[in-house]
Amino acid sequence: MTVRVAVARNAWRRMINHANEVARARGSEAIGWLLGYFSPGAVTVLDSVGATRYKFQSRYGAQADALEELQLATSYPRSVGIVGLYHSHPFRDETQHAIFHSETDDTTLKSRASRRPDYLSVVTDGHDAQVFVLDREKTEVRPEVVDGLSYHDVLRRYACDVSLRFEVDVALAGMEGLVPAMEREVSQVIDRALREKDAELDKATGMLKVPGLAGKATKNAIRVVLAAGKAHVDLQIRSEIAVYLAAEDDAVSAVLRDEVLDSVVFLLWHGLDPRALTGPVVPLEANLGSLRVHETNPLPKKMYRASKRALVVKRAS
């Protein structure tokens, strides 16, 4: 069955205008991302964002900077965000058939769709556009471009209060391994907590209550000391984690589980100075800042606030 695609008119217009502006200014291909959410049998696009950094860019091809896409993807809760990729063919003056899905586009779509079915691929000439999905093979889909689209009418907010604190000894070859080690440890803690029989979803409020994640954390912080040749890590995470899912979605616990882990890793990468994550293992202390999901328009978005207290690193003499 062909996926249903609905696109907010403002998002469609921004995509077309972006392709047109880049073509006029530089005669080059433009790339951007479609933002929205997936629901059973449907994709809804509420916004479009043009790439500003490129690995390379020409009239007949381009590759957006992967870091810019990563930063955009991690700015939204796991349940919403990037649902597709668009690019332009800025040579409408050279052919009447500038809109087509090339073999390179097919390969890109297959790669993206392997991780997220119903992923969209849009080609535009700066005046019109066509939408494609992968349904065994590349398939064109006629989108419905409409006014007044909102996630409030379809998605429900689910949340989990996390007050997680644990201490663990880990063997690290260098500070580069600190965040990956914490990701592994936190993943195990979350899985154990969610397996507990008293973890319960309150359907009336949308709150997932997980006693195993209700610890004694008072802030988002990490402390590393050296003991017996290992790094003794004391990690605190205190935050409300939120996701937005279609009402019929029955995977609330699984999505919230992944979002909790995403948020912990986000806080570690953003709260720790990159310079502290290089070289030999040394003691450190850091407040990791705060992370909240705000119901901004057109999509809920993560808002990060850095800590005012500087990172304390004790380098070996």
RAZIZI-V723684 format. One record per run of one state. SS is the DSSP state (H for helix, E for strand, C for the rest). FROM is the first residue (numbers start at 1). TO is the last residue. Records with the same first field share a line. If there is no record, write none. Layout:
SS: FROM-TO / FROM-TO
//
This chain:
C: 1-3 / 27-30 / 40-41 / 51-53 / 59-60 / 65-65 / 74-80 / 89-102 / 116-119 / 125-128 / 135-137 / 142-143 / 147-150 / 154-154 / 171-174 / 196-199 / 203-206 / 210-210 / 215-220 / 228-229 / 247-251 / 272-273 / 278-282 / 288-289 / 295-300 / 306-311 / 315-317
E: 4-8 / 31-39 / 42-50 / 54-58 / 61-64 / 81-88 / 120-124 / 129-134 / 138-141 / 144-146 / 155-170 / 200-202 / 207-209 / 214-214 / 221-227 / 230-246 / 283-287 / 290-294 / 301-305 / 312-314
H: 9-26 / 66-73 / 103-115 / 151-153 / 175-195 / 211-213 / 252-271 / 274-277
//
